[in-house]
Amino acid sequence: MENQFFVESKHLSPKALEKKHRLENDMSFRKNHMEYMPGMEVIKSDVCENVMAHMKSYDYSQYTAADVKAALEHDTCSIDDFKALLSPAAEPFLEQMARRARLETSKHFGNTVYLFTPLYIANYCENYCVYCGFNCYNHISRLKLTMEQIEKEMKVIADSGMEEILILTGESRGKSSVAYIGEACKLARKYFRMTGLEIYPVNTDEYRYLHECGADYVTVFQETYDTDRYEQLHLCGHKRVWPYRFDAQERAMRGGMRGVAFSALLGLSDFRKDALASALHVFYLQRKYPHAEMSLSCPRLRPIINNNKINPLDVHEKQLCQVLCAYRIFLPYVGITVSTRESAGFRNGIVKIAATKVSAGVSTGIGDHDSKYNGTKPDEVMGDEQFEINDNRSLDKMYRDIAKEGLQPVLNDYLYV
């Protein structure tokens, strides 16, 4: 299982190849994944302890059909009810779960579906995450956009009608500094009403700076809450430090961010336990920071350059739908995002049940929005994508498809005054 995601990197120098193989095979060569690196802020929080206690004790095989029926009958979904809804015993009740989830979504979000698009501004990375197309040992075309190029991309996206953008980088402080990301946020404020960030985790003061530059919310994928599996998959780089990543959303809120988003990459480990931990991460932080907007994503693994065999373990559309319905029933006020990793058919269906936000007009490559949106000849140098997307619909097509489902597509619901 450990070797499933390894990328065969061609054209590496003998020295680099030797280091790569050593990292993959020699556990003693790797830094302790639970030990902070210099410069990493340590915060005192009981959230992690609570989440991990539930996850480690979760035996989903003990839940029965009676437990699932009882959970669906309760007006408020408890943690134990949620565990039942995530269990295999709940699979025969998926239709009932979907009806309950749809009721909760309608009650708290009406019939609205929010739209956004990601903008990757750099794909340099200092981490070796064996399942990711950006990992530092994957031989791909690397690119960091200049501010002029970023503004060009933003203008193209804004001209399409999009009002919310998510800025992403590879996880490299050396190539994508906090100052560089901050300048991108300032540009985004000129073109968009809402700006999100999906970057490497930073300290509270750095999140505060990025918020002052114009960032509204922060998304961090924990990838997997299984610390042992996390160690196997993250072989070097700052991302290897599991607890620093876990506390990223709390540092972001302490830094003034209006919202935070959470996710496990379903398929890296036991998806039921990862789904439980993701939702409980939100659950406990909601009680600690009731003013903040929180949301969940539910990405599954997708193929990457140099490894088309990467796919989620045991997480099919039926299981994904079960997780999303359970999320909605347990956390009725939380936004749920479904990305273009999923098919158009799945996304068309899930927005009628549990999801409240979808991306459109997506490219996970660097510097190619002008060619994608306007059909222009792409620049000679572009950066490769992080993963293959599944749903290629434009904003206009997505907008029309959502409206056809009897839902109201929304480009923005937030105004600065």
C-alpha positions as a Markdown table, in Angstrom:
| # | Residue | x | y | z |
|---|---|---|---|---|
| 1 | Met | 0.0 | 0.0 | 0.0 |
| 2 | Glu | 2.8 | 2.4 | 0.8 |
| 3 | Asn | 4.4 | 2.2 | -2.6 |
| 4 | Gln | 1.1 | 2.7 | -4.6 |
| 5 | Phe | 1.5 | 6.4 | -5.2 |
| 6 | Phe | 5.3 | 6.6 | -5.9 |
| 7 | Val | 6.1 | 8.6 | -9.0 |
| 8 | Glu | 8.8 | 7.3 | -11.3 |
| 9 | Ser | 10.7 | 10.5 | -12.0 |
| 10 | Lys | 12.7 | 10.4 | -15.2 |
| 11 | His | 15.6 | 12.6 | -16.0 |
| 12 | Leu | 16.7 | 13.0 | -12.4 |
| 13 | Ser | 20.4 | 13.3 | -11.7 |
| 14 | Pro | 22.1 | 10.3 | -10.1 |
| 15 | Lys | 22.5 | 12.2 | -6.9 |
| 16 | Ala | 18.8 | 13.3 | -6.8 |
| 17 | Leu | 17.6 | 9.8 | -7.7 |
| 18 | Glu | 19.7 | 8.4 | -4.9 |
| 19 | Lys | 18.2 | 10.8 | -2.4 |
| 20 | Lys | 14.7 | 10.1 | -3.6 |
| 21 | His | 15.2 | 6.3 | -3.2 |
| 22 | Arg | 16.7 | 6.8 | 0.2 |
| 23 | Leu | 13.7 | 8.9 | 1.4 |
| 24 | Glu | 11.3 | 6.2 | 0.1 |
| 25 | Asn | 13.1 | 3.3 | 1.7 |
| 26 | Asp | 15.0 | 4.6 | 4.8 |
| 27 | Met | 12.7 | 5.6 | 7.6 |
| 28 | Ser | 15.6 | 6.7 | 9.8 |
| 29 | Phe | 16.5 | 9.3 | 7.2 |
| 30 | Arg | 13.2 | 11.1 | 7.6 |
| 31 | Lys | 12.5 | 13.8 | 10.1 |
| 32 | Asn | 10.0 | 13.0 | 12.9 |
| 33 | His | 6.6 | 13.9 | 11.4 |
| 34 | Met | 5.2 | 14.9 | 14.8 |
| 35 | Glu | 8.1 | 17.3 | 15.6 |
| 36 | Tyr | 7.9 | 21.0 | 14.8 |
| 37 | Met | 10.6 | 22.6 | 12.6 |
| 38 | Pro | 12.3 | 25.9 | 13.5 |
| 39 | Gly | 10.1 | 28.9 | 12.9 |
| 40 | Met | 6.8 | 27.0 | 13.2 |
| 41 | Glu | 4.4 | 28.5 | 15.6 |
| 42 | Val | 3.1 | 26.2 | 18.3 |
| 43 | Ile | -0.4 | 27.0 | 19.7 |
| 44 | Lys | -2.0 | 25.5 | 22.7 |
| 45 | Ser | -5.3 | 23.9 | 21.6 |
| 46 | Asp | -7.4 | 21.0 | 22.8 |
| 47 | Val | -9.0 | 20.5 | 19.4 |
| 48 | Cys | -6.5 | 18.0 | 18.1 |
| 49 | Glu | -6.7 | 15.8 | 21.2 |
| 50 | Asn | -10.5 | 15.7 | 21.0 |
| 51 | Val | -10.6 | 14.9 | 17.3 |
| 52 | Met | -7.9 | 12.2 | 17.5 |
| 53 | Ala | -9.5 | 10.5 | 20.5 |
| 54 | His | -12.7 | 10.0 | 18.5 |
| 55 | Met | -11.0 | 8.9 | 15.4 |
| 56 | Lys | -8.8 | 6.3 | 17.1 |
| 57 | Ser | -11.7 | 4.8 | 19.0 |
| 58 | Tyr | -14.0 | 4.7 | 16.0 |
| 59 | Asp | -15.0 | 1.1 | 15.2 |
| 60 | Tyr | -17.6 | 1.5 | 12.4 |
| 61 | Ser | -18.2 | -2.2 | 12.2 |
| 62 | Gln | -20.1 | -2.0 | 15.5 |
| 63 | Tyr | -22.9 | 0.1 | 14.1 |
| 64 | Thr | -26.2 | -1.5 | 13.0 |
| 65 | Ala | -29.2 | -0.7 | 10.9 |
| 66 | Ala | -31.0 | 0.2 | 14.1 |
| 67 | Asp | -28.3 | 2.8 | 15.0 |
| 68 | Val | -28.7 | 4.4 | 11.5 |
| 69 | Lys | -32.5 | 4.5 | 11.8 |
| 70 | Ala | -32.2 | 6.1 | 15.2 |
| 71 | Ala | -29.7 | 8.7 | 13.9 |
| 72 | Leu | -32.0 | 9.7 | 11.1 |
| 73 | Glu | -35.0 | 10.1 | 13.5 |
| 74 | His | -33.1 | 12.5 | 15.8 |
| 75 | Asp | -33.7 | 16.2 | 15.2 |
| 76 | Thr | -30.1 | 17.0 | 16.1 |
| 77 | Cys | -27.3 | 14.7 | 14.9 |
| 78 | Ser | -24.9 | 13.8 | 17.7 |
| 79 | Ile | -21.3 | 12.7 | 17.3 |
| 80 | Asp | -22.4 | 9.1 | 17.8 |
| 81 | Asp | -25.2 | 9.5 | 15.3 |
| 82 | Phe | -22.7 | 10.9 | 12.8 |
| 83 | Lys | -20.5 | 7.8 | 13.3 |
| 84 | Ala | -23.4 | 5.6 | 12.5 |
| 85 | Leu | -24.2 | 7.5 | 9.3 |
| 86 | Leu | -20.6 | 7.1 | 8.2 |
| 87 | Ser | -20.6 | 3.4 | 8.8 |
| 88 | Pro | -21.2 | 0.6 | 6.3 |
| 89 | Ala | -24.5 | -0.1 | 8.0 |
| 90 | Ala | -25.8 | 3.2 | 6.6 |
| 91 | Glu | -25.2 | 2.3 | 2.9 |
| 92 | Pro | -28.6 | 0.7 | 2.5 |
| 93 | Phe | -30.2 | 4.0 | 3.9 |
| 94 | Leu | -28.5 | 6.3 | 1.4 |
| 95 | Glu | -31.8 | 7.4 | -0.1 |
| 96 | Gln | -33.2 | 8.3 | 3.3 |
| 97 | Met | -29.9 | 10.1 | 4.1 |
| 98 | Ala | -30.1 | 12.1 | 0.9 |
| 99 | Arg | -33.7 | 13.2 | 1.7 |
| 100 | Arg | -32.6 | 14.4 | 5.1 |
| 101 | Ala | -29.5 | 16.1 | 3.8 |
| 102 | Arg | -31.6 | 17.8 | 1.1 |
| 103 | Leu | -34.0 | 19.1 | 3.8 |
| 104 | Glu | -31.1 | 20.5 | 5.9 |
| 105 | Thr | -29.5 | 22.1 | 2.9 |
| 106 | Ser | -32.7 | 23.8 | 1.8 |
| 107 | Lys | -33.4 | 24.9 | 5.3 |
| 108 | His | -30.1 | 26.7 | 5.8 |
| 109 | Phe | -29.0 | 27.6 | 2.3 |
| 110 | Gly | -32.2 | 27.8 | 0.3 |
| 111 | Asn | -31.7 | 26.7 | -3.3 |
| 112 | Thr | -28.4 | 28.6 | -3.8 |
| 113 | Val | -25.2 | 27.2 | -5.2 |
| 114 | Tyr | -22.0 | 29.3 | -5.0 |
| 115 | Leu | -19.4 | 29.4 | -7.8 |
| 116 | Phe | -15.7 | 30.1 | -7.7 |
| 117 | Thr | -12.6 | 29.3 | -9.7 |
| 118 | Pro | -9.0 | 28.5 | -8.6 |
| 119 | Leu | -6.0 | 30.3 | -9.9 |
| 120 | Tyr | -2.6 | 28.5 | -9.6 |
| 121 | Ile | 0.1 | 31.2 | -9.6 |
| 122 | Ala | 3.1 | 28.8 | -9.0 |
| 123 | Asn | 3.8 | 25.1 | -8.9 |
| 124 | Tyr | 7.2 | 25.0 | -7.3 |
| 125 | Cys | 7.2 | 22.7 | -4.2 |
| 126 | Glu | 9.7 | 21.7 | -1.6 |
| 127 | Asn | 7.8 | 18.7 | -0.3 |
| 128 | Tyr | 7.9 | 15.1 | -1.4 |
| 129 | Cys | 4.2 | 14.0 | -1.1 |
| 130 | Val | 4.2 | 10.8 | -3.2 |
| 131 | Tyr | 0.6 | 11.2 | -4.5 |
| 132 | Cys | 0.9 | 14.8 | -5.7 |
| 133 | Gly | 1.8 | 16.1 | -9.2 |
| 134 | Phe | 3.7 | 19.1 | -7.7 |
| 135 | Asn | 6.0 | 17.0 | -5.5 |
| 136 | Cys | 9.6 | 18.1 | -5.7 |
| 137 | Tyr | 10.8 | 14.8 | -7.3 |
| 138 | Asn | 8.2 | 14.8 | -10.0 |
| 139 | His | 9.7 | 15.9 | -13.3 |
| 140 | Ile | 7.3 | 18.5 | -14.5 |
| 141 | Ser | 7.4 | 22.0 | -16.1 |
| 142 | Arg | 7.7 | 24.5 | -13.2 |
| 143 | Leu | 6.6 | 28.1 | -13.4 |
| 144 | Lys | 6.0 | 31.1 | -11.0 |
| 145 | Leu | 3.9 | 33.9 | -12.5 |
| 146 | Thr | 5.0 | 37.5 | -12.3 |
| 147 | Met | 2.6 | 40.1 | -11.0 |
| 148 | Glu | 1.9 | 41.2 | -14.5 |
| 149 | Gln | 1.1 | 37.6 | -15.5 |
| 150 | Ile | -1.1 | 37.2 | -12.4 |
| 151 | Glu | -3.0 | 40.3 | -13.2 |
| 152 | Lys | -3.5 | 39.2 | -16.8 |
| 153 | Glu | -4.9 | 35.8 | -15.6 |
| 154 | Met | -7.2 | 37.6 | -13.1 |
| 155 | Lys | -8.6 | 39.9 | -15.6 |
| 156 | Val | -9.4 | 37.1 | -18.0 |
| 157 | Ile | -11.2 | 35.3 | -15.1 |
| 158 | Ala | -13.0 | 38.4 | -14.0 |
| 159 | Asp | -14.2 | 39.2 | -17.6 |
| 160 | Ser | -15.9 | 35.8 | -17.6 |
| 161 | Gly | -18.1 | 37.0 | -14.8 |
| 162 | Met | -16.5 | 35.2 | -11.9 |
| 163 | Glu | -16.5 | 37.2 | -8.6 |
| 164 | Glu | -14.7 | 34.7 | -6.2 |
| 165 | Ile | -11.2 | 33.4 | -6.7 |
| 166 | Leu | -9.1 | 30.8 | -4.9 |
| 167 | Ile | -5.3 | 31.5 | -5.2 |
| 168 | Leu | -3.1 | 28.5 | -5.0 |
| 169 | Thr | 0.6 | 27.8 | -5.0 |
| 170 | Gly | 2.9 | 24.8 | -4.6 |
| 171 | Glu | 4.3 | 24.6 | -1.1 |
| 172 | Ser | 7.5 | 26.5 | -1.5 |
| 173 | Arg | 8.4 | 29.5 | 0.7 |
| 174 | Gly | 11.5 | 29.9 | -1.4 |
| 175 | Lys | 9.7 | 30.4 | -4.6 |
| 176 | Ser | 6.3 | 31.6 | -3.3 |
| 177 | Ser | 7.0 | 33.8 | -0.3 |
| 178 | Val | 4.3 | 35.2 | 1.9 |
| 179 | Ala | 5.1 | 38.7 | 0.5 |
| 180 | Tyr | 4.6 | 37.3 | -3.1 |
| 181 | Ile | 1.3 | 35.8 | -2.1 |
| 182 | Gly | 0.3 | 39.0 | -0.4 |
| 183 | Glu | 0.9 | 41.0 | -3.5 |
| 184 | Ala | -1.3 | 38.6 | -5.5 |
| 185 | Cys | -4.0 | 39.1 | -2.9 |
| 186 | Lys | -3.8 | 42.9 | -3.4 |
| 187 | Leu | -4.3 | 42.4 | -7.1 |
| 188 | Ala | -7.2 | 40.0 | -6.6 |
| 189 | Arg | -9.0 | 42.7 | -4.5 |
| 190 | Lys | -9.1 | 44.8 | -7.7 |
| 191 | Tyr | -11.0 | 42.2 | -9.6 |
| 192 | Phe | -12.9 | 40.0 | -7.2 |
| 193 | Arg | -15.3 | 40.4 | -4.3 |
| 194 | Met | -13.9 | 37.4 | -2.4 |
| 195 | Thr | -10.4 | 35.9 | -2.3 |
| 196 | Gly | -9.4 | 32.6 | -0.8 |
| 197 | Leu | -6.0 | 31.0 | -0.3 |
| 198 | Glu | -4.8 | 27.5 | -0.6 |
| 199 | Ile | -1.1 | 27.7 | 0.2 |
| 200 | Tyr | 1.4 | 26.2 | 2.6 |
| 201 | Pro | 0.4 | 26.7 | 6.3 |
| 202 | Val | 1.9 | 29.8 | 7.9 |
| 203 | Asn | 2.0 | 31.4 | 11.3 |
| 204 | Thr | -0.7 | 33.6 | 12.8 |
| 205 | Asp | 1.1 | 36.9 | 12.1 |
| 206 | Glu | 1.6 | 35.8 | 8.5 |
| 207 | Tyr | -2.1 | 35.0 | 8.1 |
| 208 | Arg | -2.9 | 38.4 | 9.6 |
| 209 | Tyr | -0.7 | 40.0 | 7.0 |
| 210 | Leu | -2.3 | 38.1 | 4.1 |
| 211 | His | -5.8 | 39.0 | 5.5 |
| 212 | Glu | -4.7 | 42.7 | 5.5 |
| 213 | Cys | -3.6 | 42.2 | 1.8 |
| 214 | Gly | -7.1 | 41.1 | 0.9 |
| 215 | Ala | -7.5 | 37.4 | 1.7 |
| 216 | Asp | -10.9 | 36.4 | 3.1 |
| 217 | Tyr | -10.5 | 32.7 | 3.9 |
| 218 | Val | -8.0 | 29.9 | 4.0 |
| 219 | Thr | -8.3 | 26.3 | 2.8 |
| 220 | Val | -5.9 | 23.6 | 4.1 |
| 221 | Phe | -6.1 | 19.9 | 3.2 |
| 222 | Gln | -5.0 | 17.8 | 6.1 |
| 223 | Glu | -4.7 | 15.0 | 3.5 |
| 224 | Thr | -5.1 | 12.3 | 6.1 |
| 225 | Tyr | -5.7 | 12.4 | 9.8 |
| 226 | Asp | -4.1 | 9.0 | 10.2 |
| 227 | Thr | -0.6 | 10.1 | 11.5 |
| 228 | Asp | 1.0 | 6.8 | 10.6 |
| 229 | Arg | -0.2 | 6.9 | 7.0 |
| 230 | Tyr | 0.6 | 10.6 | 6.8 |
| 231 | Glu | 4.2 | 9.7 | 7.7 |
| 232 | Gln | 4.4 | 7.2 | 4.9 |
| 233 | Leu | 3.1 | 9.6 | 2.3 |
| 234 | His | 5.0 | 12.8 | 3.2 |
| 235 | Leu | 8.6 | 12.0 | 3.1 |
| 236 | Cys | 10.3 | 15.4 | 3.3 |
| 237 | Gly | 9.6 | 19.1 | 3.5 |
| 238 | His | 7.7 | 21.3 | 5.9 |
| 239 | Lys | 4.5 | 19.5 | 5.0 |
| 240 | Arg | 5.8 | 16.4 | 6.8 |
| 241 | Val | 5.0 | 18.0 | 10.1 |
| 242 | Trp | 1.5 | 16.8 | 10.8 |
| 243 | Pro | 0.5 | 18.9 | 13.9 |
| 244 | Tyr | 1.6 | 22.2 | 12.3 |
| 245 | Arg | -0.7 | 21.4 | 9.4 |
| 246 | Phe | -3.6 | 20.4 | 11.7 |
| 247 | Asp | -3.6 | 23.8 | 13.6 |
| 248 | Ala | -3.4 | 25.9 | 10.4 |
| 249 | Gln | -7.1 | 26.8 | 10.4 |
| 250 | Glu | -7.0 | 27.9 | 14.0 |
| 251 | Arg | -3.9 | 30.1 | 13.3 |
| 252 | Ala | -5.8 | 31.6 | 10.3 |
| 253 | Met | -8.8 | 32.5 | 12.4 |
| 254 | Arg | -6.5 | 34.0 | 15.1 |
| 255 | Gly | -5.0 | 36.0 | 12.3 |
| 256 | Gly | -8.4 | 37.5 | 11.4 |
| 257 | Met | -9.5 | 35.4 | 8.5 |
| 258 | Arg | -13.2 | 35.5 | 8.0 |
| 259 | Gly | -13.5 | 31.8 | 7.0 |
| 260 | Val | -11.6 | 28.5 | 6.9 |
| 261 | Ala | -12.1 | 25.3 | 4.9 |
| 262 | Phe | -11.1 | 21.7 | 5.8 |
| 263 | Ser | -10.6 | 18.5 | 4.0 |
| 264 | Ala | -9.0 | 15.1 | 3.9 |
| 265 | Leu | -8.0 | 13.7 | 0.5 |
| 266 | Leu | -10.3 | 10.7 | 0.5 |
| 267 | Gly | -8.6 | 7.5 | -0.5 |
| 268 | Leu | -5.2 | 8.1 | 1.1 |
| 269 | Ser | -6.2 | 6.1 | 4.2 |
| 270 | Asp | -9.4 | 4.7 | 5.7 |
| 271 | Phe | -11.9 | 7.2 | 4.3 |
| 272 | Arg | -14.5 | 6.7 | 7.0 |
| 273 | Lys | -12.1 | 7.6 | 9.7 |
| 274 | Asp | -10.7 | 10.6 | 7.7 |
| 275 | Ala | -14.3 | 11.8 | 7.1 |
| 276 | Leu | -15.1 | 11.5 | 10.8 |
| 277 | Ala | -11.9 | 13.5 | 11.7 |
| 278 | Ser | -12.5 | 16.2 | 9.1 |
| 279 | Ala | -16.0 | 16.9 | 10.4 |
| 280 | Leu | -15.0 | 16.8 | 14.0 |
| 281 | His | -12.2 | 19.2 | 13.3 |
| 282 | Val | -14.9 | 21.6 | 12.1 |
| 283 | Phe | -17.2 | 20.7 | 14.9 |
| 284 | Tyr | -14.8 | 21.6 | 17.7 |
| 285 | Leu | -13.5 | 24.8 | 16.0 |
| 286 | Gln | -17.1 | 25.9 | 15.4 |
| 287 | Arg | -17.6 | 25.9 | 19.2 |
| 288 | Lys | -14.4 | 27.8 | 19.8 |
| 289 | Tyr | -14.8 | 30.4 | 17.0 |
| 290 | Pro | -18.6 | 30.7 | 16.4 |
| 291 | His | -18.1 | 33.9 | 14.4 |
| 292 | Ala | -16.1 | 32.2 | 11.6 |
| 293 | Glu | -17.5 | 30.7 | 8.4 |
| 294 | Met | -16.4 | 27.1 | 8.0 |
| 295 | Ser | -16.7 | 24.7 | 5.1 |
| 296 | Leu | -15.7 | 21.2 | 4.1 |
| 297 | Ser | -14.4 | 19.8 | 0.9 |
| 298 | Cys | -14.4 | 16.2 | -0.1 |
| 299 | Pro | -11.8 | 15.6 | -2.8 |
| 300 | Arg | -10.8 | 12.2 | -4.0 |
| 301 | Leu | -7.5 | 11.2 | -5.5 |
| 302 | Arg | -7.0 | 11.9 | -9.2 |
| 303 | Pro | -4.3 | 10.8 | -11.7 |
| 304 | Ile | -1.2 | 13.0 | -12.0 |
| 305 | Ile | 1.6 | 13.6 | -14.5 |
| 306 | Asn | 3.9 | 10.5 | -14.5 |
| 307 | Asn | 1.4 | 8.4 | -12.6 |
| 308 | Asn | -2.0 | 7.7 | -14.1 |
| 309 | Lys | -2.6 | 4.9 | -11.7 |
| 310 | Ile | -3.4 | 7.2 | -8.7 |
| 311 | Asn | -7.0 | 6.6 | -7.8 |
| 312 | Pro | -8.9 | 6.6 | -4.5 |
| 313 | Leu | -8.9 | 3.5 | -2.4 |
| 314 | Asp | -12.4 | 2.1 | -1.9 |
| 315 | Val | -14.1 | 5.5 | -2.3 |
| 316 | His | -16.6 | 5.3 | -5.1 |
| 317 | Glu | -19.3 | 7.7 | -5.9 |
| 318 | Lys | -21.8 | 5.9 | -3.6 |
| 319 | Gln | -19.4 | 6.2 | -0.7 |
| 320 | Leu | -18.6 | 9.8 | -1.5 |
| 321 | Cys | -22.3 | 10.6 | -1.6 |
| 322 | Gln | -22.7 | 8.9 | 1.8 |
| 323 | Val | -20.0 | 11.0 | 3.3 |
| 324 | Leu | -21.4 | 14.2 | 1.9 |
| 325 | Cys | -24.9 | 13.4 | 3.2 |
| 326 | Ala | -23.5 | 12.6 | 6.6 |
| 327 | Tyr | -21.6 | 15.9 | 6.6 |
| 328 | Arg | -24.7 | 17.8 | 5.9 |
| 329 | Ile | -26.8 | 16.1 | 8.5 |
| 330 | Phe | -24.2 | 16.5 | 11.2 |
| 331 | Leu | -23.1 | 20.0 | 10.3 |
| 332 | Pro | -26.2 | 21.7 | 8.8 |
| 333 | Tyr | -24.7 | 25.2 | 8.8 |
| 334 | Val | -21.4 | 24.3 | 7.1 |
| 335 | Gly | -20.7 | 25.0 | 3.5 |
| 336 | Ile | -19.7 | 21.9 | 1.4 |
| 337 | Thr | -17.6 | 22.2 | -1.7 |
| 338 | Val | -17.4 | 19.6 | -4.5 |
| 339 | Ser | -14.5 | 20.2 | -7.0 |
| 340 | Thr | -13.9 | 19.4 | -10.6 |
| 341 | Arg | -12.2 | 16.2 | -9.5 |
| 342 | Glu | -15.7 | 14.8 | -9.7 |
| 343 | Ser | -17.8 | 14.2 | -12.9 |
| 344 | Ala | -20.3 | 16.7 | -14.2 |
| 345 | Gly | -23.1 | 14.1 | -13.5 |
| 346 | Phe | -22.1 | 13.6 | -9.9 |
| 347 | Arg | -21.8 | 17.4 | -9.3 |
| 348 | Asn | -25.2 | 18.1 | -10.9 |
| 349 | Gly | -26.8 | 15.6 | -8.6 |
| 350 | Ile | -25.0 | 16.5 | -5.3 |
| 351 | Val | -25.8 | 20.2 | -5.5 |
| 352 | Lys | -29.4 | 19.2 | -5.2 |
| 353 | Ile | -28.7 | 17.3 | -2.0 |
| 354 | Ala | -25.8 | 18.5 | 0.1 |
| 355 | Ala | -23.2 | 20.6 | -1.7 |
| 356 | Thr | -23.4 | 24.4 | -1.6 |
| 357 | Lys | -20.3 | 25.4 | -3.6 |
| 358 | Val | -18.7 | 24.2 | -6.9 |
| 359 | Ser | -15.8 | 25.4 | -9.0 |
| 360 | Ala | -16.1 | 26.3 | -12.7 |
| 361 | Gly | -13.8 | 27.2 | -15.5 |
| 362 | Val | -11.0 | 25.3 | -13.8 |
| 363 | Ser | -7.4 | 24.9 | -14.8 |
| 364 | Thr | -4.9 | 23.3 | -12.4 |
| 365 | Gly | -2.0 | 24.4 | -14.7 |
| 366 | Ile | 0.0 | 27.6 | -14.4 |
| 367 | Gly | -0.6 | 30.6 | -16.8 |
| 368 | Asp | -3.1 | 29.1 | -19.2 |
| 369 | His | -6.4 | 30.8 | -18.4 |
| 370 | Asp | -6.2 | 33.1 | -21.4 |
| 371 | Ser | -5.8 | 30.2 | -23.8 |
| 372 | Lys | -8.5 | 28.2 | -22.0 |
| 373 | Tyr | -11.1 | 31.0 | -21.8 |
| 374 | Asn | -10.4 | 32.9 | -25.0 |
| 375 | Gly | -8.9 | 30.3 | -27.3 |
| 376 | Thr | -5.7 | 32.3 | -27.7 |
| 377 | Lys | -2.3 | 30.7 | -28.4 |
| 378 | Pro | -0.8 | 29.7 | -25.0 |
| 379 | Asp | 2.5 | 31.3 | -23.9 |
| 380 | Glu | 5.6 | 29.3 | -24.8 |
| 381 | Val | 6.2 | 28.5 | -21.1 |
| 382 | Met | 3.4 | 27.2 | -18.9 |
| 383 | Gly | 3.5 | 25.2 | -15.7 |
| 384 | Asp | 2.1 | 21.7 | -15.5 |
| 385 | Glu | -1.0 | 20.9 | -13.6 |
| 386 | Gln | -1.3 | 19.4 | -10.1 |
| 387 | Phe | -3.8 | 16.7 | -11.1 |
| 388 | Glu | -6.2 | 15.8 | -13.9 |
| 389 | Ile | -9.7 | 17.4 | -13.6 |
| 390 | Asn | -12.9 | 15.5 | -14.4 |
| 391 | Asp | -15.4 | 18.3 | -15.1 |
| 392 | Asn | -14.2 | 20.9 | -17.7 |
| 393 | Arg | -17.3 | 23.1 | -17.8 |
| 394 | Ser | -16.9 | 26.8 | -18.2 |
| 395 | Leu | -18.5 | 29.3 | -15.8 |
| 396 | Asp | -21.3 | 30.0 | -18.3 |
| 397 | Lys | -22.1 | 26.3 | -18.9 |
| 398 | Met | -22.0 | 25.6 | -15.1 |
| 399 | Tyr | -24.2 | 28.6 | -14.4 |
| 400 | Arg | -26.8 | 27.4 | -17.0 |
| 401 | Asp | -26.7 | 23.8 | -15.8 |
| 402 | Ile | -27.3 | 24.7 | -12.2 |
| 403 | Ala | -30.2 | 26.9 | -13.2 |
| 404 | Lys | -31.7 | 24.0 | -15.2 |
| 405 | Glu | -31.7 | 22.0 | -12.0 |
| 406 | Gly | -34.1 | 24.6 | -10.5 |
| 407 | Leu | -31.3 | 26.1 | -8.3 |
| 408 | Gln | -30.0 | 29.6 | -8.0 |
| 409 | Pro | -26.3 | 30.0 | -9.0 |
| 410 | Val | -24.6 | 32.7 | -6.9 |
| 411 | Leu | -21.4 | 34.5 | -7.8 |
| 412 | Asn | -21.1 | 36.4 | -4.5 |
| 413 | Asp | -23.0 | 37.2 | -1.3 |
| 414 | Tyr | -20.5 | 39.4 | 0.4 |
| 415 | Leu | -19.9 | 43.1 | 0.1 |
| 416 | Tyr | -17.2 | 45.3 | 1.6 |
| 417 | Val | -18.6 | 48.6 | 3.0 |
